């Protein structure tokens, strides 16, 4: 694994996005991407909609929205729910749309919500998550998680998180280790996490974030989040890069 070019990258532009897809840099952070006022308005909207929880996920994680990973064996059920959550989250997804436009502008490329040809439907994109415990060491990568879905055709994947609220005591950790098929022997049997031996002696970066910050990283890299004292609320989705260099978004 090649070393990252530098430990941190705070600028959002075409070079940095593609470097992140190619795992040449560890992270992009845009400070104060959203104002405190907008974040507080989103928190009010979350309270109005109401929070649900992942089924059979330990530790407990609250959410609004759906993920492809939850429905990996039931494509029809996933797409049946897309419009339901899009309608619930209209105000919140204005922020998602702003981010998509920002990514498109900075990269001179076409950025759209992912589309599943078989279902003739767009994916859901823009998940709210509430975590007040640690997130286990894991990876997110559509070619592994979504075989048989159109999003599996990407050649690289990053994740973005906008921190609607955060706990200064918590930190995110990204390791310079891209998932490979042979890593499945390290996967925990009872949950989505992996044994730490898979990242032994690997470079890593630890970061703290404040309310309103935007963080992007390569989600095929192993990553985790330390335990928080209070709810850590994020708005997030994945971005996949296609062979034609265009980007697609989904959750």
Backbone as CSV, one residue per row, in Angstrom:
resi,resn,N_x,N_y,N_z,CA_x,CA_y,CA_z,C_x,C_y,C_z
1,UNK,0.843,-1.193,0.000,0.000,0.000,0.000,0.877,1.241,0.000
2,UNK,0.675,2.135,-0.972,1.449,3.356,-1.031,1.082,4.287,0.112
3,UNK,2.060,5.075,0.556,1.794,6.035,1.617,0.950,7.178,1.078
4,UNK,0.102,7.726,1.948,-0.660,8.902,1.571,0.296,10.061,1.303
5,UNK,-0.102,10.940,0.383,0.746,12.073,0.010,0.995,12.979,1.215
6,UNK,-0.040,13.219,2.008,0.108,14.013,3.217,-0.975,13.606,4.194
7,UNK,-0.850,14.046,5.408,-1.737,13.556,6.452,-3.144,14.129,6.375
8,UNK,-3.257,15.343,5.869,-4.576,15.946,5.821,-4.723,16.794,4.566
9,UNK,-5.953,16.875,4.061,-6.240,17.735,2.909,-7.567,18.420,3.180
10,UNK,-7.576,19.737,3.248,-8.779,20.471,3.617,-9.497,21.105,2.438
11,UNK,-8.878,21.088,1.258,-9.497,21.743,0.117,-10.374,20.764,-0.653
12,UNK,-11.473,21.273,-1.207,-12.369,20.465,-2.016,-12.256,20.943,-3.451
13,UNK,-11.623,20.135,-4.293,-11.478,20.483,-5.702,-11.306,19.195,-6.508
14,UNK,-11.181,19.353,-7.828,-11.107,18.185,-8.700,-9.912,17.302,-8.358
15,UNK,-8.771,17.906,-8.111,-7.578,17.122,-7.808,-7.724,16.347,-6.506
16,UNK,-8.272,17.006,-5.479,-8.371,16.340,-4.184,-9.417,15.225,-4.203
17,UNK,-10.536,15.432,-4.889,-11.567,14.392,-4.973,-11.012,13.150,-5.664
18,UNK,-10.360,13.332,-6.791,-9.818,12.177,-7.507,-8.667,11.534,-6.741
19,UNK,-7.887,12.323,-6.023,-6.846,11.753,-5.173,-7.454,10.917,-4.057
20,UNK,-8.604,11.353,-3.553,-9.284,10.589,-2.514,-9.826,9.277,-3.081
21,UNK,-10.456,9.327,-4.247,-10.916,8.101,-4.899,-9.752,7.128,-5.113
22,UNK,-8.583,7.670,-5.473,-7.419,6.836,-5.772,-6.600,6.487,-4.534
23,UNK,-7.072,6.904,-3.363,-6.412,6.639,-2.081,-4.996,7.210,-2.013
24,UNK,-4.812,8.374,-2.597,-3.530,9.058,-2.510,-3.478,10.003,-1.319
25,UNK,-4.638,10.441,-0.859,-4.751,11.266,0.342,-5.784,10.617,1.259
26,UNK,-5.725,10.881,2.553,-6.609,10.178,3.488,-7.986,10.786,3.686
27,UNK,-8.084,12.111,3.535,-9.316,12.759,3.991,-9.418,14.167,3.411
28,UNK,-10.629,14.639,3.236,-10.903,16.036,2.901,-11.835,16.572,3.979
29,UNK,-11.511,17.711,4.526,-12.370,18.357,5.526,-12.664,19.783,5.067
30,UNK,-13.943,20.111,4.993,-14.365,21.481,4.693,-14.995,22.037,5.962
31,UNK,-14.296,22.948,6.605,-14.781,23.510,7.865,-15.975,24.430,7.602
32,UNK,-16.974,24.354,8.496,-18.141,25.236,8.436,-18.855,25.178,7.076
33,UNK,-18.984,23.970,6.533,-19.710,23.808,5.272,-21.159,24.263,5.439
34,UNK,-21.738,23.990,6.614,-23.069,24.490,6.958,-22.970,25.397,8.174
35,UNK,-23.829,26.386,8.226,-23.858,27.281,9.380,-24.515,26.589,10.568
36,UNK,-24.256,27.121,11.743,-24.879,26.595,12.964,-26.399,26.686,12.863
37,UNK,-26.896,27.780,12.299,-28.349,27.966,12.168,-28.972,26.869,11.315
38,UNK,-28.347,26.540,10.184,-28.881,25.479,9.314,-28.847,24.144,10.036
39,UNK,-27.767,23.871,10.756,-27.662,22.611,11.504,-28.755,22.496,12.554
40,UNK,-29.037,23.587,13.245,-30.091,23.557,14.264,-31.459,23.350,13.621
41,UNK,-31.673,23.928,12.446,-32.929,23.704,11.728,-33.078,22.242,11.326
42,UNK,-31.983,21.617,10.922,-32.030,20.200,10.568,-32.344,19.354,11.801
43,UNK,-31.763,19.697,12.931,-32.053,18.960,14.176,-33.534,19.049,14.527
44,UNK,-34.133,20.212,14.319,-35.568,20.360,14.556,-36.375,19.490,13.602
45,UNK,-35.913,19.403,12.360,-36.592,18.580,11.363,-36.469,17.096,11.714
46,UNK,-35.333,16.693,12.232,-35.144,15.304,12.677,-36.125,14.963,13.793
47,UNK,-36.278,15.891,14.721,-37.219,15.670,15.828,-38.649,15.575,15.315
48,UNK,-38.985,16.376,14.315,-40.338,16.339,13.755,-40.620,15.014,13.051
49,UNK,-39.642,14.503,12.300,-39.835,13.273,11.536,-39.840,12.055,12.452
50,UNK,-38.928,12.021,13.402,-38.800,10.869,14.290,-37.713,9.920,13.829
51,UNK,-37.022,9.332,14.796,-35.870,8.480,14.516,-36.252,7.011,14.598
52,UNK,-35.698,6.219,13.660,-35.828,4.767,13.701,-34.458,4.185,14.054
53,UNK,-34.375,2.840,14.147,-33.108,2.213,14.498,-32.830,1.024,13.592
54,UNK,-31.545,0.823,13.297,-31.152,-0.348,12.520,-31.572,-1.621,13.250
55,UNK,-32.012,-2.602,12.487,-32.393,-3.890,13.057,-31.147,-4.762,13.180
56,UNK,-30.999,-5.411,14.331,-29.911,-6.367,14.574,-28.531,-5.740,14.401
57,UNK,-28.412,-4.475,14.782,-27.112,-3.810,14.721,-26.661,-3.462,16.128
58,UNK,-25.454,-3.908,16.468,-24.859,-3.607,17.765,-23.512,-2.952,17.525
59,UNK,-23.237,-1.765,18.117,-24.103,-0.997,19.014,-25.282,-0.356,18.286
60,UNK,-26.263,0.099,19.068,-27.496,0.660,18.538,-27.221,1.966,17.783
61,UNK,-27.783,2.068,16.584,-27.586,3.253,15.747,-28.938,3.759,15.263
62,UNK,-29.243,5.023,15.547,-30.481,5.633,15.087,-30.330,6.150,13.672
63,UNK,-31.455,6.286,12.966,-31.375,6.730,11.577,-32.708,7.281,11.104
64,UNK,-32.638,8.048,10.028,-33.798,8.386,9.207,-33.381,8.121,7.775
65,UNK,-34.076,7.211,7.123,-33.706,6.824,5.773,-33.384,5.344,5.695
66,UNK,-32.948,4.911,4.526,-32.634,3.505,4.295,-31.263,3.385,3.639
67,UNK,-30.685,2.195,3.766,-29.417,1.909,3.110,-29.547,0.653,2.258
68,UNK,-28.818,0.626,1.165,-28.820,-0.561,0.303,-28.356,-1.778,1.082
69,UNK,-27.409,-1.594,1.992,-26.841,-2.708,2.758,-27.918,-3.450,3.552
70,UNK,-28.899,-2.691,4.065,-29.982,-3.325,4.825,-30.846,-4.236,3.963
71,UNK,-30.914,-3.946,2.669,-31.818,-4.648,1.755,-31.046,-5.396,0.665
72,UNK,-29.829,-5.823,0.993,-28.969,-6.428,-0.022,-29.597,-7.662,-0.668
73,UNK,-30.511,-8.312,0.043,-31.176,-9.505,-0.504,-32.615,-9.244,-0.938
74,UNK,-33.021,-7.977,-0.934,-34.399,-7.656,-1.285,-34.443,-6.304,-1.998
75,UNK,-34.036,-6.319,-3.237,-33.945,-5.095,-4.030,-35.306,-4.411,-4.155
76,UNK,-36.358,-5.183,-4.372,-37.691,-4.619,-4.547,-38.123,-3.838,-3.310
77,UNK,-37.870,-4.394,-2.136,-38.273,-3.742,-0.888,-37.545,-2.415,-0.709
78,UNK,-36.262,-2.380,-1.067,-35.496,-1.138,-0.967,-36.137,-0.044,-1.817
79,UNK,-36.390,-0.346,-3.077,-36.903,0.686,-3.974,-38.360,1.037,-3.682
80,UNK,-39.096,0.135,-3.040,-40.452,0.467,-2.596,-40.436,1.561,-1.535
81,UNK,-39.344,1.645,-0.780,-39.262,2.581,0.346,-38.608,3.919,-0.017
82,UNK,-37.994,3.988,-1.191,-37.250,5.202,-1.547,-38.132,6.440,-1.499
83,UNK,-39.261,6.416,-2.170,-40.128,7.602,-2.218,-40.700,7.938,-0.849
84,UNK,-40.946,6.931,-0.033,-41.472,7.175,1.316,-40.522,8.076,2.100
85,UNK,-39.231,7.736,2.070,-38.261,8.516,2.837,-37.884,9.816,2.139
86,UNK,-37.903,9.823,0.827,-37.673,11.089,0.125,-38.737,12.116,0.493
87,UNK,-39.982,11.669,0.595,-41.075,12.572,0.962,-40.942,13.060,2.396
88,UNK,-40.459,12.201,3.288,-40.278,12.596,4.684,-39.153,13.617,4.836
89,UNK,-38.144,13.502,3.977,-36.891,14.234,4.180,-36.677,15.349,3.168
90,UNK,-37.763,15.879,2.617,-37.647,16.900,1.576,-36.774,18.081,2.007
91,UNK,-36.996,18.603,3.190,-36.225,19.763,3.655,-34.767,19.406,3.892
92,UNK,-34.523,18.246,4.473,-33.148,17.818,4.748,-32.392,17.583,3.448
93,UNK,-33.086,17.038,2.453,-32.409,16.710,1.194,-32.098,17.938,0.334
94,UNK,-32.578,19.098,0.751,-32.116,20.326,0.094,-30.621,20.518,0.351
95,UNK,-30.170,20.110,1.519,-28.743,20.175,1.848,-27.971,19.163,1.003
96,UNK,-28.526,17.955,0.873,-27.899,16.943,0.009,-27.757,17.462,-1.419
97,UNK,-28.805,18.094,-1.923,-28.764,18.619,-3.290,-27.704,19.708,-3.436
98,UNK,-27.574,20.529,-2.417,-26.541,21.565,-2.422,-25.155,20.935,-2.483
99,UNK,-24.964,19.850,-1.736,-23.673,19.163,-1.762,-23.388,18.572,-3.140
100,UNK,-24.384,17.933,-3.751,-24.197,17.348,-5.084,-23.792,18.423,-6.085
101,UNK,-24.446,19.582,-6.023,-24.087,20.684,-6.917,-22.666,21.172,-6.647
102,UNK,-22.289,21.206,-5.374,-20.942,21.642,-5.004,-19.895,20.679,-5.569
103,UNK,-20.150,19.373,-5.442,-19.231,18.365,-5.968,-19.131,18.492,-7.486
104,UNK,-20.272,18.655,-8.148,-20.276,18.793,-9.609,-19.487,20.005,-10.052
105,UNK,-19.706,21.139,-9.365,-19.032,22.385,-9.726,-17.523,22.269,-9.558
106,UNK,-17.108,21.630,-8.478,-15.687,21.539,-8.178,-14.964,20.498,-9.023
107,UNK,-15.711,19.633,-9.691,-15.071,18.558,-10.445,-15.386,18.577,-11.927
108,UNK,-16.191,19.547,-12.369,-16.547,19.658,-13.786,-17.046,18.324,-14.332
109,UNK,-17.892,17.661,-13.567,-18.396,16.355,-13.969,-19.899,16.297,-13.710
110,UNK,-20.524,15.249,-14.187,-21.938,15.028,-13.943,-22.094,14.222,-12.662
111,UNK,-22.803,14.773,-11.696,-23.061,14.093,-10.428,-24.558,13.944,-10.253
112,UNK,-25.023,12.708,-10.078,-26.458,12.438,-9.986,-26.726,11.381,-8.927
113,UNK,-27.992,11.303,-8.502,-28.422,10.176,-7.690,-28.320,8.912,-8.539
114,UNK,-27.838,7.827,-7.963,-27.688,6.568,-8.697,-29.051,6.056,-9.171
115,UNK,-29.046,5.376,-10.306,-30.276,4.869,-10.922,-30.123,3.376,-11.175
116,UNK,-31.143,2.598,-10.795,-31.153,1.153,-11.012,-32.035,0.837,-12.220
117,UNK,-31.390,0.414,-13.313,-32.126,0.207,-14.565,-33.199,-0.865,-14.427
118,UNK,-32.881,-1.957,-13.758,-33.840,-3.060,-13.620,-35.133,-2.610,-12.941
119,UNK,-35.007,-1.753,-11.924,-36.161,-1.294,-11.161,-36.751,-0.004,-11.720
120,UNK,-36.047,0.614,-12.680,-36.461,1.891,-13.249,-36.690,2.923,-12.145
121,UNK,-35.731,2.986,-11.247,-35.900,3.832,-10.067,-34.560,4.379,-9.599
122,UNK,-34.606,5.614,-9.053,-33.436,6.189,-8.426,-33.258,5.611,-7.022
123,UNK,-32.037,5.605,-6.565,-31.713,5.167,-5.210,-32.100,6.250,-4.200
124,UNK,-32.145,5.859,-2.941,-32.210,6.813,-1.845,-30.790,7.312,-1.583
125,UNK,-30.650,8.594,-1.283,-29.337,9.162,-0.947,-29.531,10.294,0.045
126,UNK,-28.799,10.243,1.141,-28.893,11.296,2.148,-29.468,10.776,3.446
127,UNK,-28.685,10.006,4.171,-29.113,9.321,5.390,-28.758,10.144,6.616
128,UNK,-29.690,10.243,7.543,-29.406,10.801,8.863,-29.050,9.649,9.792
129,UNK,-27.934,9.790,10.520,-27.557,8.788,11.518,-27.300,9.440,12.867
130,UNK,-27.690,8.742,13.939,-27.451,9.190,15.303,-26.693,8.080,16.020
131,UNK,-25.464,8.376,16.416,-24.623,7.389,17.078,-24.117,7.974,18.385
132,UNK,-24.367,7.287,19.503,-23.786,7.733,20.769,-22.895,6.648,21.361
133,UNK,-22.534,5.706,20.509,-21.585,4.677,20.898,-20.535,4.614,19.799
134,UNK,-19.617,3.703,19.913,-18.591,3.578,18.888,-19.152,2.894,17.650
135,UNK,-18.566,3.182,16.494,-18.856,2.450,15.268,-17.696,1.499,15.024
136,UNK,-17.982,0.237,14.795,-16.953,-0.786,14.687,-16.054,-0.577,13.469
137,UNK,-14.891,-1.176,13.510,-13.982,-1.161,12.373,-14.656,-1.867,11.202
138,UNK,-14.800,-1.159,10.073,-15.523,-1.730,8.944,-15.146,-1.009,7.658
139,UNK,-15.706,-1.474,6.559,-15.542,-0.803,5.260,-16.908,-0.734,4.591
140,UNK,-17.017,0.135,3.599,-18.226,0.240,2.765,-17.757,0.298,1.321
141,UNK,-18.208,-0.669,0.522,-17.720,-0.741,-0.857,-18.733,-1.525,-1.687
142,UNK,-19.375,-0.835,-2.628,-20.490,-1.429,-3.371,-20.133,-2.713,-4.116
143,UNK,-18.957,-2.838,-4.744,-18.645,-4.111,-5.398,-18.669,-5.305,-4.445
144,UNK,-18.467,-5.066,-3.148,-18.629,-6.134,-2.164,-20.053,-6.221,-1.658
145,UNK,-20.648,-5.062,-1.342,-21.925,-5.014,-0.637,-23.140,-5.128,-1.544
146,UNK,-22.982,-4.871,-2.837,-24.153,-4.714,-3.708,-24.001,-5.494,-5.015
147,UNK,-23.544,-6.710,-4.924,-23.402,-7.531,-6.127,-24.777,-7.738,-6.763
148,UNK,-24.857,-7.502,-8.082,-26.132,-7.604,-8.778,-26.904,-6.305,-8.833
149,UNK,-26.396,-5.250,-8.184,-27.003,-3.923,-8.224,-26.137,-3.041,-9.127
150,UNK,-26.742,-2.046,-9.750,-25.982,-1.206,-10.683,-24.861,-0.423,-10.012
151,UNK,-24.998,-0.110,-8.730,-23.948,0.636,-8.040,-22.657,-0.173,-7.915
152,UNK,-22.730,-1.484,-8.117,-21.529,-2.313,-8.023,-20.586,-2.095,-9.201
153,UNK,-21.032,-1.331,-10.203,-20.214,-1.087,-11.404,-19.213,0.060,-11.226
154,UNK,-19.189,0.674,-10.063,-18.252,1.768,-9.805,-16.819,1.232,-9.761
155,UNK,-15.841,2.130,-9.926,-14.445,1.715,-9.802,-13.771,2.256,-8.547
156,UNK,-14.470,3.131,-7.803,-13.952,3.643,-6.536,-15.109,4.288,-5.778
157,UNK,-14.963,4.400,-4.456,-16.071,4.889,-3.630,-15.548,5.724,-2.474
158,UNK,-16.205,6.859,-2.246,-15.931,7.652,-1.048,-17.233,7.875,-0.289
159,UNK,-17.093,8.268,0.954,-18.246,8.614,1.792,-18.115,10.069,2.217
160,UNK,-19.257,10.738,2.357,-19.249,12.090,2.907,-20.170,12.135,4.114
161,UNK,-19.765,12.930,5.092,-20.561,13.175,6.295,-20.575,14.661,6.587
162,UNK,-21.763,15.208,6.766,-21.892,16.559,7.306,-22.319,16.412,8.757
163,UNK,-21.584,17.031,9.661,-21.847,16.866,11.085,-22.876,17.896,11.537
164,UNK,-24.091,17.390,11.771,-25.191,18.250,12.222,-25.002,18.603,13.683
165,UNK,-24.494,17.663,14.441,-24.011,17.940,15.798,-22.923,16.930,16.089
166,UNK,-22.017,17.277,16.976,-20.911,16.379,17.254,-20.474,16.545,18.700
167,UNK,-19.778,15.546,19.180,-19.224,15.554,20.529,-17.711,15.713,20.391
168,UNK,-17.132,16.766,20.966,-15.683,16.981,20.827,-14.852,15.809,21.324
169,UNK,-15.434,14.959,22.182,-14.683,13.836,22.728,-14.546,12.684,21.745
170,UNK,-15.351,12.674,20.687,-15.298,11.560,19.737,-14.382,11.891,18.568
171,UNK,-13.895,10.846,17.917,-13.003,11.054,16.770,-13.257,9.968,15.735
172,UNK,-13.027,10.334,14.491,-13.067,9.373,13.410,-11.662,8.891,13.110
173,UNK,-11.547,7.651,12.676,-10.243,7.064,12.370,-10.334,6.363,11.021
174,UNK,-9.420,6.684,10.113,-9.346,6.042,8.803,-7.967,5.417,8.660
175,UNK,-7.929,4.144,8.261,-6.684,3.413,8.093,-6.324,3.327,6.609
176,UNK,-5.027,3.362,6.312,-4.566,3.232,4.935,-4.504,1.748,4.562
177,UNK,-5.683,1.142,4.491,-5.802,-0.265,4.119,-7.111,-0.453,3.369
178,UNK,-7.004,-0.625,2.049,-8.182,-0.867,1.226,-8.637,-2.313,1.380
179,UNK,-9.948,-2.501,1.501,-10.503,-3.860,1.605,-10.179,-4.666,0.354
180,UNK,-9.887,-5.963,0.571,-9.704,-6.929,-0.505,-10.501,-8.186,-0.171
181,UNK,-10.793,-8.998,-1.182,-11.565,-10.224,-0.964,-10.968,-11.101,0.130
182,UNK,-9.655,-11.181,0.151,-9.003,-12.055,1.121,-9.168,-11.585,2.565
183,UNK,-9.649,-10.349,2.767,-9.841,-9.820,4.120,-11.059,-10.410,4.816
184,UNK,-11.914,-11.108,4.091,-13.153,-11.602,4.698,-12.892,-12.584,5.831
185,UNK,-11.724,-13.165,5.869,-11.395,-14.068,6.984,-11.264,-13.308,8.303
186,UNK,-11.127,-11.978,8.236,-11.023,-11.152,9.439,-12.378,-10.625,9.921
187,UNK,-13.444,-10.898,9.164,-14.763,-10.334,9.498,-15.352,-11.024,10.718
188,UNK,-15.950,-10.218,11.608,-16.612,-10.765,12.780,-17.863,-11.537,12.379
189,UNK,-18.123,-12.613,13.054,-19.253,-13.482,12.714,-20.578,-12.839,13.109
190,UNK,-20.611,-12.117,14.221,-21.876,-11.659,14.805,-22.249,-10.222,14.468
191,UNK,-21.404,-9.498,13.728,-21.738,-8.117,13.392,-21.000,-7.704,12.121
192,UNK,-21.078,-6.422,11.797,-20.512,-5.918,10.544,-19.025,-5.591,10.644
193,UNK,-18.448,-5.740,11.838,-17.081,-5.298,12.060,-16.026,-6.315,11.652
194,UNK,-14.763,-5.848,11.685,-13.603,-6.676,11.341,-12.625,-6.687,12.509
195,UNK,-11.842,-7.762,12.602,-10.819,-7.872,13.622,-9.686,-6.878,13.329
196,UNK,-9.118,-6.316,14.384,-8.101,-5.277,14.212,-6.811,-5.801,13.585
197,UNK,-6.628,-7.097,13.554,-5.416,-7.631,12.930,-5.339,-7.283,11.446
198,UNK,-6.476,-6.958,10.831,-6.475,-6.610,9.403,-5.794,-5.265,9.148
199,UNK,-5.685,-4.420,10.175,-5.049,-3.105,9.999,-3.757,-2.980,10.798
200,UNK,-3.204,-4.104,11.212,-1.938,-4.069,11.952,-0.871,-3.320,11.162
201,UNK,-0.203,-2.381,11.838,0.933,-1.647,11.280,0.562,-0.754,10.090
202,UNK,-0.715,-0.471,9.900,-1.131,0.398,8.798,-1.163,1.853,9.255
203,UNK,-0.802,2.759,8.347,-0.938,4.184,8.642,-2.397,4.513,8.906
204,UNK,-2.641,5.527,9.716,-4.015,5.948,9.982,-4.048,7.439,10.223
205,UNK,-5.225,7.989,10.106,-5.438,9.386,10.453,-6.625,9.469,11.399
206,UNK,-6.498,10.294,12.420,-7.583,10.544,13.363,-8.027,11.989,13.200
207,UNK,-9.325,12.208,13.218,-9.815,13.572,13.017,-10.973,13.862,13.960
208,UNK,-11.060,15.103,14.350,-12.209,15.620,15.098,-12.979,16.557,14.191
209,UNK,-14.256,16.669,14.414,-15.075,17.536,13.574,-16.019,18.339,14.448
210,UNK,-16.400,19.484,13.935,-17.324,20.366,14.634,-18.638,20.454,13.872
211,UNK,-19.637,20.955,14.522,-20.939,21.139,13.889,-20.783,21.944,12.604
212,UNK,-21.354,21.419,11.513,-21.305,22.096,10.229,-20.179,21.666,9.327
213,UNK,-19.218,20.890,9.852,-18.082,20.449,9.023,-18.502,19.345,8.054
214,UNK,-17.870,19.340,6.894,-18.031,18.289,5.890,-16.748,17.476,5.840
215,UNK,-16.881,16.150,5.953,-15.732,15.248,5.912,-15.954,14.213,4.821
216,UNK,-14.936,13.983,3.990,-14.982,12.963,2.950,-13.768,12.056,3.084
217,UNK,-13.967,10.747,2.880,-12.854,9.793,2.914,-13.197,8.609,2.023
218,UNK,-12.194,7.831,1.680,-12.375,6.651,0.853,-12.948,5.534,1.720
219,UNK,-14.204,5.155,1.459,-14.886,4.219,2.352,-14.489,2.766,2.135
220,UNK,-13.678,2.494,1.101,-13.104,1.154,0.968,-11.966,0.955,1.961
221,UNK,-11.418,2.052,2.488,-10.462,1.971,3.580,-11.186,1.584,4.863
222,UNK,-10.524,0.811,5.703,-11.102,0.483,7.008,-11.223,1.758,7.831
223,UNK,-12.344,1.897,8.518,-12.589,3.098,9.313,-13.464,2.770,10.510
224,UNK,-13.457,3.660,11.485,-14.232,3.476,12.708,-14.463,4.830,13.361
225,UNK,-15.337,4.851,14.359,-15.620,6.070,15.128,-15.577,5.707,16.603
226,UNK,-14.896,6.521,17.385,-14.801,6.261,18.820,-16.121,6.598,19.518
227,UNK,-16.263,6.127,20.737,-17.494,6.325,21.508,-17.705,7.800,21.828
228,UNK,-18.945,8.249,21.730,-19.303,9.638,22.034,-20.101,9.701,23.335
229,UNK,-20.016,10.821,24.028,-20.808,11.019,25.240,-22.248,11.388,24.901
230,UNK,-22.418,12.090,23.791,-23.746,12.521,23.361,-23.982,12.048,21.931
231,UNK,-25.215,12.201,21.457,-25.522,11.787,20.097,-24.686,12.549,19.079
232,UNK,-24.081,11.815,18.191,-23.325,12.366,17.070,-24.232,12.230,15.854
233,UNK,-24.689,13.351,15.311,-25.690,13.331,14.242,-25.018,13.739,12.937
234,UNK,-25.207,12.917,11.902,-24.617,13.220,10.606,-25.640,13.053,9.492
235,UNK,-25.422,13.787,8.416,-26.110,13.578,7.142,-25.054,13.047,6.191
236,UNK,-25.344,11.934,5.499,-24.287,11.295,4.730,-24.823,10.490,3.554
237,UNK,-23.919,10.156,2.647,-24.181,9.151,1.605,-22.846,8.732,1.020
238,UNK,-22.900,7.829,0.073,-21.712,7.428,-0.667,-21.677,8.125,-2.020
239,UNK,-20.473,8.234,-2.557,-20.272,8.710,-3.925,-19.443,7.661,-4.647
240,UNK,-19.931,7.186,-5.778,-19.190,6.237,-6.580,-18.694,6.884,-7.860
241,UNK,-17.493,6.515,-8.280,-16.945,7.017,-9.535,-17.114,5.949,-10.616
242,UNK,-17.738,6.344,-11.718,-17.955,5.435,-12.841,-16.774,5.481,-13.807
243,UNK,-16.742,4.546,-14.737,-15.634,4.485,-15.688,-15.556,5.716,-16.585
244,UNK,-16.708,6.415,-16.763,-16.708,7.642,-17.573,-16.389,8.881,-16.743
245,UNK,-15.946,8.660,-15.494,-15.526,9.721,-14.582,-16.686,10.503,-13.968
246,UNK,-17.936,10.131,-14.274,-19.067,10.759,-13.608,-19.275,10.125,-12.233
247,UNK,-20.014,10.861,-11.379,-20.223,10.432,-10.004,-21.687,10.092,-9.761
248,UNK,-21.928,9.065,-8.935,-23.289,8.726,-8.512,-23.363,8.681,-6.990
249,UNK,-24.518,9.070,-6.456,-24.748,9.149,-5.018,-25.808,8.131,-4.602
250,UNK,-25.605,7.505,-3.446,-26.623,6.604,-2.892,-26.339,6.371,-1.414
251,UNK,-27.329,5.823,-0.731,-27.150,5.380,0.652,-27.538,3.902,0.735
